[in-house]
Amino acid sequence: MKVSIVGSGYVGTTVAACLADLGHEVVNVDVDEDVVVAINDGSAPIHEPGLDERIADHAGSRLRATTDYGAVRETDVTFLALPTPSNEDGSIDTAAVEAGARSLGEALAEKESDHLVVVKSTVIPGTTEEVVAPTVSEASGEAVGEGFDVATNPEFLRMGSAVADFLDPDKIVFGTDDGRGLDRLRAVFDPLLEQADATVFETGIREAETIKYANNAFLASKVSLINEIGNVCKEYGVDTYEVAAALGLDHRISERFLRSGLGWGGSCFPKDVDALIAAAHDAGYDPELLEAAVSVNDRQPERLLELLDRHVDVAGQQVGVLGLAFKPGTDDVRGSRAIPVVEGLRERGADVVAYDPVAVENLREKLPGIGYVDSAADALEGAVAAVVVTDWDEFTALDEEFDLMADPVVVDGRRVVQRREGITYEGLTW
């Protein structure tokens, strides 16, 4: 099929490259000329394992990028994969989605055959029907169900494993209110379903919009719950990871997302949980459990710093921060637990020296005035303390590097450092 994708962030670019890999002819539409040039040159505009080689393989053949919305007229389906950032009150800002829908509608005004518009962006229930569809209709001069149809297809991609998640999904959700749109969505995903053992869940548009929020809210709450349990375990000298291992054997719970530590961050969990809370308040409901999950998560960085305070006064002293990305496998620092940790260290007067394998440049602008180095050893050398924020694999192999410290106090927020003699070690929740 011929598919267009509006937006070239980590979702849009990943979906475009993977659909091209499945044999579709794909065009990415984006307003950023640098991103368009990168894709057409065969380079990924974001750091994501498995993405570079797929773009390099298909750029110039089954995959191209452009700033011209007119390219959508050559396709059968358009996915809107545009950002929906948070407003100050936690609600989502749909400005980018509305602008994309308007430009898409203007382009479709000159198309003779029917078209399917699929909302891939994470939007609150009702957005597709009340915002996207009317905007496309007004700009195109066509009524929904006549010149075009609308559908939702939420994404469940994790940064650091987005390509693998797309090609081997647990589930694929189709949100439609008509058979024609459903048939076309099935045709897009048929090549994937031939090679992946995934459940296709067909539902209404509003239900599909809600599923993404429910998915992330549940997982975020699960992380906060194990962290709360871990905080209690810490007070009693109990190994939380032993407790979690037993919990994970219960098929009703499972072992996934039971690693206690600094909590969740990134571009999805914080934004989506906040948006669901804001939507609930708008509807007149007080979502106490979701608010508690956020509260627990927000406290974890300060708990780490309080543990550090028990061992050393960092004022005027060097502290090494290991890990800046919100999770391993990505250079994304949005919602990273490193940000409140670094801010807390600076409030204590520490001289912060930080290292991350790939995310340094993305945080340098957000947190100027601290030292950024090229290795974990450089961050540790001469430090009176170190904090582990991101569980990169290379940190599990650190050993003699801790001997470079002036005073080897290590507060591990991710349980990746091995306890040994010569290190004063504190786990966050164990």
C-alpha positions as CSV (number, residue, x, y, z in Angstrom):
1,M,0.0,0.0,0.0
2,K,0.9,3.7,-0.2
3,V,1.1,5.2,3.2
4,S,1.9,8.7,4.4
5,I,2.9,9.6,8.0
6,V,2.6,13.2,9.2
7,G,5.3,13.8,11.9
8,S,8.9,12.4,12.1
9,G,9.4,12.1,15.8
10,Y,10.3,8.8,17.4
11,V,6.9,7.4,16.7
12,G,6.4,8.7,13.1
13,T,9.9,7.9,12.0
14,T,9.8,4.4,13.6
15,V,6.5,3.6,12.1
16,A,7.5,4.9,8.7
17,A,10.7,2.8,8.6
18,C,9.0,-0.3,9.8
19,L,6.1,0.0,7.3
20,A,8.7,0.4,4.5
21,D,10.5,-2.7,5.9
22,L,7.2,-4.6,5.5
23,G,6.9,-3.6,1.8
24,H,4.7,-0.5,1.8
25,E,5.6,2.6,-0.1
26,V,5.9,5.3,2.7
27,V,6.3,9.0,2.7
28,N,7.1,11.0,5.9
29,V,5.7,14.6,6.0
30,D,7.4,16.9,8.4
31,V,7.9,20.7,8.7
32,D,11.5,20.4,9.8
33,E,13.7,20.5,6.7
34,D,16.7,19.1,8.6
35,V,14.7,16.0,9.6
36,V,13.5,15.6,6.0
37,V,17.0,15.8,4.6
38,A,18.3,13.4,7.2
39,I,15.8,10.7,6.3
40,N,16.3,11.2,2.6
41,D,20.0,10.8,3.1
42,G,19.4,7.5,4.9
43,S,20.0,8.7,8.4
44,A,17.7,8.4,11.4
45,P,16.9,11.8,13.0
46,I,16.6,10.1,16.5
47,H,18.6,7.6,18.4
48,E,16.7,4.3,18.3
49,P,18.2,0.8,18.0
50,G,17.5,-0.8,14.7
51,L,16.2,2.4,13.1
52,D,19.4,3.6,11.3
53,E,19.8,0.5,9.2
54,R,16.2,0.4,8.2
55,I,16.1,4.0,7.0
56,A,19.5,3.4,5.2
57,D,18.0,0.4,3.5
58,H,14.8,2.0,2.3
59,A,15.5,5.7,1.8
60,G,15.2,6.6,-1.8
61,S,13.2,3.5,-2.6
62,R,10.2,2.6,-0.4
63,L,10.8,5.5,2.0
64,R,11.1,9.2,1.4
65,A,10.5,12.4,3.4
66,T,9.1,15.8,2.3
67,T,7.8,19.0,3.7
68,D,5.0,19.1,1.1
69,Y,1.6,17.9,2.3
70,G,0.6,17.4,-1.3
71,A,2.5,14.1,-1.1
72,V,-0.5,12.6,0.9
73,R,-2.6,12.7,-2.2
74,E,-0.5,9.9,-3.6
75,T,-1.3,7.7,-0.7
76,D,-4.3,5.7,0.6
77,V,-3.8,6.2,4.3
78,T,-2.3,9.0,6.4
79,F,-1.2,8.5,10.0
80,L,-1.1,11.6,12.2
81,A,1.9,11.0,14.5
82,L,2.2,14.5,16.0
83,P,3.1,15.6,19.5
84,T,0.5,16.3,22.2
85,P,2.6,18.0,24.9
86,S,1.2,18.8,28.3
87,N,-0.3,22.2,29.3
88,E,0.5,23.6,32.7
89,D,-2.7,21.9,34.2
90,G,-1.7,18.5,32.7
91,S,-4.2,18.6,29.9
92,I,-2.9,18.0,26.4
93,D,-2.0,20.6,23.8
94,T,-3.5,19.6,20.5
95,A,-2.2,22.5,18.5
96,A,0.2,20.4,16.4
97,V,-2.4,17.8,15.7
98,E,-4.9,20.4,14.7
99,A,-2.4,22.1,12.4
100,G,-1.5,18.8,10.8
101,A,-5.1,17.9,10.3
102,R,-5.8,21.3,8.7
103,S,-2.8,20.9,6.3
104,L,-3.9,17.4,5.6
105,G,-7.4,18.4,4.8
106,E,-6.2,21.2,2.4
107,A,-4.2,18.6,0.5
108,L,-7.1,16.1,0.4
109,A,-9.3,18.8,-1.1
110,E,-7.6,18.1,-4.4
111,K,-7.8,14.3,-4.2
112,E,-10.5,12.5,-6.1
113,S,-10.5,9.1,-4.3
114,D,-11.4,8.4,-0.7
115,H,-8.8,8.5,2.0
116,L,-8.3,7.1,5.6
117,V,-7.0,9.5,8.3
118,V,-5.6,7.6,11.3
119,V,-4.8,9.3,14.5
120,K,-1.6,7.7,15.9
121,S,-1.0,10.6,18.4
122,T,-2.0,10.0,22.0
123,V,-5.2,12.0,22.5
124,I,-7.9,12.1,25.1
125,P,-11.3,10.5,24.3
126,G,-13.3,12.5,21.8
127,T,-10.3,14.2,20.1
128,T,-10.5,12.3,16.8
129,E,-14.2,12.8,16.4
130,E,-14.5,16.3,17.8
131,V,-11.2,17.9,16.7
132,V,-9.5,16.0,14.0
133,A,-12.4,14.9,11.8
134,P,-14.1,18.4,11.8
135,T,-10.8,20.1,11.0
136,V,-10.1,17.8,8.1
137,S,-13.7,18.1,6.9
138,E,-13.6,21.9,6.9
139,A,-10.3,22.1,5.2
140,S,-11.1,19.5,2.5
141,G,-14.7,20.4,1.9
142,E,-15.6,16.7,2.3
143,A,-17.8,15.0,4.9
144,V,-16.6,12.3,7.1
145,G,-17.7,9.0,5.6
146,E,-17.8,10.4,2.1
147,G,-14.4,11.8,1.0
148,F,-12.5,10.4,3.9
149,D,-12.8,8.2,7.0
150,V,-11.2,8.5,10.4
151,A,-9.7,5.9,12.7
152,T,-7.4,5.6,15.7
153,N,-4.4,3.3,16.1
154,P,-2.6,4.1,19.3
155,E,1.1,3.3,19.6
156,F,2.7,1.2,22.4
157,L,6.3,1.9,21.5
158,R,9.0,2.1,24.2
159,M,12.0,4.3,23.6
160,G,15.0,2.2,23.2
161,S,13.0,-0.7,21.8
162,A,10.5,1.0,19.5
163,V,11.5,-0.9,16.4
164,A,11.2,-4.3,18.2
165,D,8.0,-3.2,19.8
166,F,6.4,-2.3,16.4
167,L,7.6,-5.5,14.7
168,D,6.7,-7.8,17.6
169,P,3.7,-6.2,19.4
170,D,1.6,-7.7,22.2
171,K,-1.4,-6.1,20.6
172,I,-2.6,-3.9,17.8
173,V,-5.6,-1.7,18.5
174,F,-7.9,-0.6,15.7
175,G,-10.4,2.1,16.7
176,T,-13.0,2.6,13.9
177,D,-16.7,3.4,13.5
178,D,-17.1,2.1,10.0
179,G,-16.2,-1.0,8.0
180,R,-14.3,0.8,5.2
181,G,-11.8,2.3,7.6
182,L,-11.3,-1.0,9.4
183,D,-10.7,-2.8,6.1
184,R,-8.0,-0.3,5.1
185,L,-6.3,-0.5,8.5
186,R,-6.2,-4.3,8.3
187,A,-4.6,-4.0,4.9
188,V,-1.8,-1.8,6.3
189,F,-1.0,-4.3,9.1
190,D,-1.6,-7.5,7.2
191,P,2.1,-7.9,6.3
192,L,3.0,-7.5,10.0
193,L,0.4,-10.0,11.2
194,E,1.8,-12.6,8.8
195,Q,5.1,-12.6,10.7
196,A,4.1,-11.5,14.2
197,D,2.0,-13.3,16.8
198,A,-0.1,-10.3,17.8
199,T,-3.6,-9.9,19.0
200,V,-5.7,-7.5,17.0
201,F,-8.2,-5.7,19.2
202,E,-11.0,-4.0,17.2
203,T,-13.0,-1.4,19.1
204,G,-14.6,2.1,18.8
205,I,-12.6,5.3,18.3
206,R,-13.1,6.6,21.8
207,E,-12.3,3.3,23.4
208,A,-9.0,3.1,21.4
209,E,-8.1,6.6,22.4
210,T,-8.6,5.6,26.1
211,I,-6.8,2.3,25.9
212,K,-3.4,4.1,25.4
213,Y,-3.9,6.2,28.5
214,A,-5.2,3.2,30.6
215,N,-2.2,1.2,29.5
216,N,0.4,3.8,30.6
217,A,-1.5,4.7,33.7
218,F,-1.7,1.1,34.8
219,L,2.1,0.5,34.2
220,A,3.1,3.8,35.9
221,S,0.9,2.9,38.9
222,K,2.5,-0.5,39.1
223,V,6.0,1.0,39.2
224,S,4.9,3.5,41.9
225,L,3.4,0.6,43.9
226,I,6.5,-1.5,43.9
227,N,8.5,1.7,44.8
228,E,6.2,2.3,47.7
229,I,6.6,-1.3,48.8
230,G,10.4,-0.9,48.3
231,N,10.4,2.2,50.5
232,V,8.8,0.2,53.3
233,C,11.2,-2.7,52.8
234,K,14.1,-0.3,53.0
235,E,13.0,0.8,56.5
236,Y,12.9,-2.8,57.7
237,G,16.2,-3.9,56.0
238,V,14.3,-6.2,53.6
239,D,15.6,-6.9,50.1
240,T,12.8,-5.5,47.8
241,Y,14.1,-7.4,44.8
242,E,13.7,-10.7,46.6
243,V,10.1,-9.7,47.5
244,A,9.4,-8.6,43.9
245,A,10.8,-11.9,42.5
246,A,8.2,-13.8,44.5
247,L,5.5,-11.4,43.5
248,G,6.3,-11.9,39.9
249,L,5.6,-15.6,40.1
250,D,1.9,-14.9,40.6
251,H,0.5,-14.9,37.1
252,R,-2.0,-12.2,38.2
253,I,0.8,-9.8,38.9
254,S,3.8,-11.0,36.6
255,E,7.4,-9.9,37.0
256,R,7.2,-7.0,34.5
257,F,7.7,-3.5,35.9
258,L,8.6,-4.8,39.4
259,R,12.1,-3.3,39.5
260,S,11.9,-0.7,42.3
261,G,14.1,2.4,42.1
262,L,14.0,6.0,41.0
263,G,10.7,5.7,39.2
264,W,9.3,6.5,35.8
265,G,10.0,9.4,33.4
266,G,10.2,9.9,29.7
267,S,7.8,11.5,27.3
268,C,4.8,9.1,27.8
269,F,4.2,8.1,31.4
270,P,4.3,11.6,32.9
271,K,2.3,13.2,30.1
272,D,-0.3,10.5,29.8
273,V,-0.9,10.1,33.5
274,D,-1.2,13.8,33.9
275,A,-3.6,14.0,31.0
276,L,-5.8,11.3,32.4
277,I,-5.9,13.0,35.7
278,A,-6.8,16.3,34.1
279,A,-9.5,14.7,32.0
280,A,-11.0,13.1,35.1
281,H,-11.1,16.4,36.9
282,D,-12.8,18.0,33.9
283,A,-15.4,15.3,34.1
284,G,-15.9,15.9,37.8
285,Y,-14.1,12.9,39.1
286,D,-11.2,12.9,41.6
287,P,-8.7,10.1,40.5
288,E,-7.0,9.7,43.9
289,L,-5.0,6.5,43.1
290,L,-3.5,8.1,39.9
291,E,-2.6,11.2,41.9
292,A,-0.9,9.0,44.5
293,A,1.1,7.2,41.8
294,V,2.4,10.6,40.7
295,S,3.2,11.7,44.2
296,V,5.2,8.5,45.0
297,N,7.1,8.9,41.7
298,D,7.9,12.5,42.4
299,R,9.3,11.7,45.8
300,Q,11.9,9.1,44.7
301,P,14.7,11.4,43.6
302,E,14.6,13.3,46.9
303,R,14.7,9.9,48.8
304,L,17.9,9.1,46.9
305,L,19.4,12.4,47.9
306,E,18.3,11.9,51.6
307,L,20.2,8.6,51.6
308,L,23.3,10.4,50.3
309,D,22.9,13.0,53.0
310,R,23.3,10.3,55.6
311,H,26.8,9.5,54.5
312,V,28.4,12.8,53.2
313,D,28.0,16.5,53.1
314,V,28.4,17.3,49.4
315,A,28.7,21.1,49.7
316,G,31.7,22.1,47.8
317,Q,32.5,18.5,46.9
318,Q,32.4,16.6,43.6
319,V,29.6,14.2,43.0
320,G,29.4,11.8,40.0
321,V,26.1,11.3,38.4
322,L,25.9,8.1,36.3
323,G,23.1,8.2,33.7
324,L,21.1,11.1,32.2
325,A,18.7,9.5,29.8
326,F,15.3,8.6,31.3
327,K,16.0,4.9,30.5
328,P,18.8,2.9,28.9
329,G,18.8,2.5,25.1
330,T,17.7,6.1,24.3
331,D,19.1,9.6,24.3
332,D,15.8,11.1,25.5
333,V,16.0,13.1,28.7
334,R,12.4,14.2,28.9
335,G,11.1,13.4,32.4
336,S,14.5,12.0,33.3
337,R,15.0,11.3,37.0
338,A,18.5,12.8,36.5
339,I,17.0,16.3,36.3
340,P,15.6,16.5,39.9
341,V,18.6,14.6,41.2
342,V,21.1,17.0,39.6
343,E,19.0,20.0,40.8
344,G,18.9,18.6,44.3
345,L,22.7,18.1,44.3
346,R,23.2,21.7,43.1
347,E,20.9,23.0,45.9
348,R,23.2,21.2,48.3
349,G,26.2,23.0,46.8
350,A,27.7,20.0,45.1
351,D,30.1,20.2,42.1
352,V,28.2,17.8,39.8
353,V,30.1,15.8,37.1
354,A,27.8,13.7,34.9
355,Y,28.2,11.0,32.3
356,D,25.8,9.2,30.0
357,P,26.7,7.0,26.9
358,V,24.4,8.9,24.5
359,A,22.3,11.6,26.3
360,V,24.9,14.3,27.3
361,E,24.2,16.7,24.5
362,N,20.4,16.5,25.1
363,L,20.8,17.5,28.7
364,R,23.5,20.1,28.4
365,E,21.1,22.8,27.3
366,K,18.6,21.9,30.0
367,L,21.2,21.8,32.8
368,P,24.1,24.1,32.1
369,G,26.8,24.8,34.6
370,I,27.6,21.2,35.5
371,G,30.5,19.1,34.3
372,Y,29.9,16.7,31.4
373,V,32.5,14.0,30.8
374,D,33.2,11.2,28.4
375,S,33.3,8.2,30.7
376,A,32.0,6.9,34.0
377,A,35.6,6.8,35.2
378,D,35.9,10.5,34.6
379,A,32.8,11.2,36.5
380,L,34.0,9.1,39.5
381,E,37.6,10.3,39.7
382,G,38.0,12.5,42.8
383,A,34.3,12.4,43.7
384,V,33.2,12.0,47.3
385,A,30.0,10.3,46.2
386,A,28.3,8.8,43.2
387,V,24.6,8.3,42.3
388,V,23.3,5.9,39.7
389,V,20.3,7.2,37.9
390,T,20.0,5.2,34.6
391,D,20.6,1.4,34.4
392,W,22.9,1.3,31.4
393,D,24.6,-2.1,31.0
394,E,28.0,-0.6,31.1
395,F,27.4,0.5,34.7
396,T,27.0,-3.1,35.8
397,A,30.6,-3.7,34.8
398,L,32.1,-0.9,36.9
399,D,34.5,-2.0,39.6
400,E,37.9,-0.5,39.9
401,E,36.6,2.8,38.6
402,F,35.1,3.3,42.1
403,D,38.7,3.2,43.5
404,L,39.3,6.5,41.7
405,M,36.9,8.2,44.1
406,A,38.1,10.3,47.0
407,D,35.4,8.6,49.2
408,P,33.5,5.8,47.5
409,V,30.0,6.4,48.7
410,V,27.5,5.0,46.1
411,V,23.8,5.5,46.2
412,D,22.3,3.2,43.5
413,G,18.9,4.2,42.2
414,R,18.7,1.2,39.8
415,R,20.4,-1.8,41.5
416,V,23.2,-2.1,38.9
417,V,26.3,-1.7,41.0
418,Q,27.8,-4.7,42.8
419,R,28.3,-4.3,46.6
420,R,31.9,-5.0,47.6
421,E,34.4,-4.1,50.2
422,G,35.8,-0.6,49.9
423,I,32.5,0.9,48.7
424,T,29.9,2.4,51.1
425,Y,26.8,1.3,49.2
426,E,23.2,2.3,49.6
427,G,20.3,1.0,47.5
428,L,17.4,3.3,47.1
429,T,14.7,0.8,48.1
430,W,16.6,-2.2,49.3
